[in-house]
Amino acid sequence: MAQMVLSYPSTTVKYGGFSIGRPPWERRKSRSASGVHCCSCSSTKEKEVEMGVFSKVENVRKSSRSREIIKEIDDDDDEKKEEEEEKLDWLVVSEEYGWQVRRLVVEDGEMRRVAFVQADAFHTPVLLFNDLFFEFFKAEVLSGLLYKLKNSPPSRYACLVAEPTTTSSTRESQGKLVGVVDVTVQRDASVLQHIQGAQEYLYISGLAVSKSFRRRKIASVLMKACEMLAILWGFEYLVLRAYEEDSGARTLYSKAGYQLVSVDPPWMSSWIGRKPRVLMIKRLNI
């Protein structure tokens, strides 16, 4: 029985959303043939052409699916990498106390928040024009922070900030920067004489906690973050100074494992009107 075979009027065929180019011999055949062919059976060449077209379509579909699978794998890998990077971003996460510590993001808004926390903690109120003097002091703190960020390599200076963990965040603390500490690589000879076999150490300074969040273990978590940073940077000793009369700070540092090694000599304090300080050192078991 005669069978009708339709010829393709165009040079492309669409299948499954793809446009596949037709073979040259089929395009030549379409130009010379009429719209309908009558014959006893389909020609072998037409069957080969038809199979070739669908084979190409199938290959494209497989290739497309392969690309989709590869993209899915890559996306999964990217998500895993991002998760790992997020874990590495936090030096310390304390679910017990509800605080986590990371490095400062060098961004105008965050740097100003850091300057405010430190200025608010260390500013000495004055009788007249206190607000004005506070703004001057805050600007000075911000200027010092910018100078250290600009002139210190990332492996020799870090400003660490504390925030509430996601699970412990409250309306009061949500999105707030609640604590700050500076960590700097130093090699002061007057300190190194108390340290055996070390040429450098990490110096901790500028530890400050927002007034409304004090006595909530934020300072303790910041101190632990300093230790983690020392381990990451390969330093065995951490050093800090505190005012001799500041019993609260000295108690905090002692509980964190810091040992008192010296006190400022009289000529460095009373003679120039500065409060005497104590030098405290902690050695890590690494």
C-alpha positions as CSV (number, residue, x, y, z in Angstrom):
1,M,0.0,0.0,0.0
2,A,1.2,3.4,-0.8
3,Q,2.4,5.5,2.1
4,M,2.5,9.3,2.3
5,V,5.7,10.9,3.5
6,L,5.7,14.6,4.2
7,S,8.6,16.7,3.1
8,Y,9.9,19.5,5.4
9,P,9.4,23.0,3.9
10,S,12.1,24.7,6.1
11,T,15.7,24.1,7.0
12,T,15.1,23.5,10.7
13,V,12.9,21.3,12.8
14,K,11.7,22.1,16.3
15,Y,11.5,19.4,18.9
16,G,11.3,19.7,22.7
17,G,12.0,23.4,22.5
18,F,15.2,23.0,20.5
19,S,15.8,24.1,16.9
20,I,17.9,21.5,15.0
21,G,19.3,22.2,11.6
22,R,18.3,19.7,8.9
23,P,21.0,17.9,6.9
24,P,22.2,19.5,3.6
25,W,20.9,16.6,1.4
26,E,17.4,16.9,3.0
27,R,17.4,20.7,2.3
28,R,18.3,20.0,-1.4
29,K,15.5,17.4,-1.6
30,S,12.9,19.8,-0.1
31,R,13.7,22.4,-2.7
32,S,13.2,20.0,-5.6
33,A,10.3,17.9,-4.4
34,S,6.6,18.6,-4.1
35,G,4.6,18.8,-0.9
36,V,3.4,15.1,-1.0
37,H,5.3,12.0,-2.2
38,C,3.6,8.8,-3.1
39,C,5.6,5.6,-3.1
40,S,5.3,2.0,-2.1
41,C,7.5,2.5,1.1
42,S,9.5,5.2,2.8
43,S,13.0,5.6,1.3
44,T,15.9,4.3,3.3
45,K,17.6,7.8,3.0
46,E,14.6,9.5,4.5
47,K,14.5,7.1,7.4
48,E,18.2,7.7,8.0
49,V,17.6,11.4,7.9
50,E,14.7,11.2,10.3
51,M,16.6,9.0,12.7
52,G,19.6,11.4,12.4
53,V,17.4,14.4,13.3
54,F,15.9,12.7,16.4
55,S,19.4,11.4,17.3
56,K,20.7,14.9,17.3
57,V,17.7,16.1,19.4
58,E,18.2,13.3,21.9
59,N,21.9,14.1,22.1
60,V,21.1,17.8,22.7
61,R,18.6,16.8,25.4
62,K,21.2,14.6,27.1
63,S,23.8,17.2,26.8
64,S,21.4,19.8,28.3
65,R,20.5,17.5,31.1
66,S,24.1,16.9,31.8
67,R,24.7,20.6,32.0
68,E,21.8,20.9,34.4
69,I,23.2,18.1,36.6
70,I,26.6,19.7,36.6
71,K,25.1,23.0,37.5
72,E,23.2,21.5,40.3
73,I,26.4,19.9,41.6
74,D,28.2,23.2,41.3
75,D,25.4,25.0,43.1
76,D,25.5,22.4,45.9
77,D,29.3,22.8,46.1
78,D,28.9,26.6,46.2
79,E,26.4,26.4,49.0
80,K,28.7,24.1,50.9
81,K,31.6,26.4,50.4
82,E,29.5,29.4,51.5
83,E,28.4,27.5,54.6
84,E,32.0,26.6,55.4
85,E,33.1,30.2,54.8
86,E,30.3,31.4,57.1
87,K,31.6,29.0,59.8
88,L,35.1,30.3,59.3
89,D,34.0,33.9,59.5
90,W,33.0,33.4,63.2
91,L,36.1,33.0,65.4
92,V,33.9,32.1,68.3
93,V,30.2,31.2,68.6
94,S,29.0,30.8,72.2
95,E,25.5,29.3,72.3
96,E,25.9,29.1,76.1
97,Y,26.1,32.9,76.5
98,G,24.5,33.9,73.2
99,W,27.3,35.8,71.5
100,Q,29.5,35.3,68.5
101,V,32.7,37.1,67.4
102,R,34.0,37.9,63.9
103,R,36.4,40.4,62.3
104,L,35.3,43.9,61.5
105,V,33.8,44.5,58.1
106,V,35.6,47.4,56.6
107,E,32.4,49.5,55.9
108,D,31.6,53.0,56.9
109,G,28.6,52.2,59.0
110,E,30.2,49.3,60.9
111,M,33.4,51.3,61.6
112,R,31.4,54.1,63.0
113,R,29.6,51.7,65.3
114,V,32.9,50.3,66.5
115,A,34.2,53.9,67.2
116,F,31.0,54.6,69.1
117,V,31.3,51.5,71.4
118,Q,35.0,52.2,72.1
119,A,34.5,56.0,72.6
120,D,31.5,55.4,74.9
121,A,33.5,53.0,77.0
122,F,36.7,55.0,77.4
123,H,35.4,58.6,77.3
124,T,35.8,60.5,80.5
125,P,32.8,62.8,81.1
126,V,33.5,66.5,81.5
127,L,31.4,69.1,83.3
128,L,30.8,71.5,80.4
129,F,30.2,70.6,76.7
130,N,30.4,66.9,77.4
131,D,28.5,66.0,74.2
132,L,30.9,68.0,72.1
133,F,34.0,66.5,73.7
134,F,32.5,63.1,73.2
135,E,32.0,63.7,69.5
136,F,35.7,64.8,69.2
137,F,36.8,61.8,71.1
138,K,34.7,59.5,68.9
139,A,36.2,61.1,65.8
140,E,39.7,60.5,67.2
141,V,38.9,56.8,67.8
142,L,37.5,56.4,64.3
143,S,40.6,58.1,62.9
144,G,42.9,55.7,64.8
145,L,40.9,52.7,63.6
146,L,41.2,53.9,59.9
147,Y,44.9,54.4,60.4
148,K,45.4,50.8,61.7
149,L,43.3,49.3,59.0
150,K,45.1,51.2,56.3
151,N,48.7,50.6,57.5
152,S,48.5,47.1,59.0
153,P,48.6,43.9,57.1
154,P,45.5,41.7,57.7
155,S,47.7,39.1,59.4
156,R,49.1,41.6,61.9
157,Y,46.1,43.6,63.0
158,A,42.4,42.7,63.5
159,C,39.5,44.5,65.0
160,L,37.0,41.9,66.4
161,V,33.4,42.6,67.0
162,A,30.8,40.7,69.0
163,E,27.1,40.3,68.0
164,P,24.2,38.2,69.4
165,T,23.8,34.8,67.9
166,T,20.8,34.2,65.7
167,T,19.1,32.0,68.3
168,S,19.7,34.4,71.2
169,S,18.9,37.6,69.3
170,T,16.2,39.7,71.0
171,R,14.4,42.9,70.0
172,E,16.9,44.8,72.2
173,S,20.1,43.2,70.7
174,Q,19.0,42.3,67.1
175,G,21.5,43.5,64.6
176,K,23.6,45.3,67.2
177,L,27.3,45.4,67.6
178,V,27.7,44.9,71.3
179,G,31.5,44.5,71.9
180,V,34.9,45.3,70.4
181,V,38.5,44.4,70.9
182,D,41.7,45.2,68.9
183,V,44.5,42.6,68.4
184,T,47.9,43.6,67.1
185,V,51.2,41.8,66.5
186,Q,53.9,43.5,68.5
187,R,57.6,43.1,69.5
188,D,58.2,45.5,72.4
189,A,61.5,44.7,74.1
190,S,60.1,45.6,77.6
191,V,57.5,42.8,77.1
192,L,59.7,40.3,75.4
193,Q,62.0,40.2,78.4
194,H,59.1,38.4,80.2
195,I,58.6,35.9,77.4
196,Q,61.1,33.1,76.7
197,G,61.8,32.1,73.2
198,A,59.3,34.4,71.5
199,Q,60.2,37.2,69.1
200,E,56.6,38.6,68.8
201,Y,53.3,38.3,70.6
202,L,49.6,39.4,70.2
203,Y,48.8,42.5,72.1
204,I,45.1,43.0,73.2
205,S,43.7,46.5,73.6
206,G,40.6,48.5,73.2
207,L,38.3,45.9,74.8
208,A,34.9,47.6,75.1
209,V,31.4,46.4,75.7
210,S,28.2,48.5,75.2
211,K,27.0,49.9,78.5
212,S,23.5,48.3,78.2
213,F,25.0,44.9,77.5
214,R,27.6,44.6,80.3
215,R,27.8,41.7,82.7
216,R,26.6,39.3,80.1
217,K,29.9,37.5,79.3
218,I,30.5,39.5,76.1
219,A,34.0,40.4,77.3
220,S,34.8,36.7,78.1
221,V,33.7,35.7,74.6
222,L,35.8,38.4,73.0
223,M,38.8,37.2,75.0
224,K,38.3,33.7,73.7
225,A,38.1,35.0,70.2
226,C,41.5,36.6,70.7
227,E,42.9,33.2,71.7
228,M,41.4,31.6,68.5
229,L,43.0,34.3,66.4
230,A,46.4,33.7,68.1
231,I,46.1,30.0,67.2
232,L,45.2,30.8,63.6
233,W,48.1,33.2,63.3
234,G,50.5,30.9,65.1
235,F,51.3,33.0,68.2
236,E,51.9,31.4,71.6
237,Y,51.6,34.5,73.8
238,L,48.9,37.0,74.4
239,V,49.7,40.3,76.2
240,L,47.5,43.0,77.6
241,R,47.7,45.9,80.1
242,A,45.1,47.0,82.6
243,Y,45.0,49.8,85.2
244,E,46.2,48.7,88.5
245,E,43.2,50.0,90.3
246,D,40.7,48.4,87.9
247,S,39.9,45.3,89.9
248,G,37.0,44.3,87.7
249,A,39.2,44.1,84.6
250,R,42.0,42.4,86.4
251,T,39.6,39.7,87.7
252,L,38.3,39.1,84.2
253,Y,41.8,38.7,82.8
254,S,42.9,36.5,85.7
255,K,39.9,34.2,85.2
256,A,40.8,34.0,81.5
257,G,44.3,32.7,82.4
258,Y,46.4,35.9,82.3
259,Q,49.3,36.2,84.8
260,L,50.5,39.4,86.3
261,V,54.2,39.9,85.4
262,S,54.9,43.6,86.1
263,V,53.6,47.0,87.2
264,D,54.5,50.4,85.7
265,P,57.4,52.0,87.5
266,P,56.6,55.2,89.5
267,W,58.3,57.5,86.9
268,M,55.9,56.2,84.2
269,S,52.7,57.0,86.2
270,S,52.6,59.4,89.2
271,W,55.3,61.7,87.8
272,I,53.3,62.4,84.6
273,G,49.9,62.1,86.1
274,R,49.0,58.7,84.5
275,K,47.4,55.9,86.4
276,P,49.8,52.9,86.9
277,R,49.2,49.9,84.8
278,V,49.9,46.2,85.1
279,L,51.3,43.9,82.4
280,M,49.5,40.5,82.1
281,I,50.5,37.6,79.8
282,K,48.9,34.4,78.8
283,R,50.7,31.5,77.2
284,L,48.7,29.2,75.0
285,N,49.3,25.4,74.9
286,I,49.7,25.0,71.1
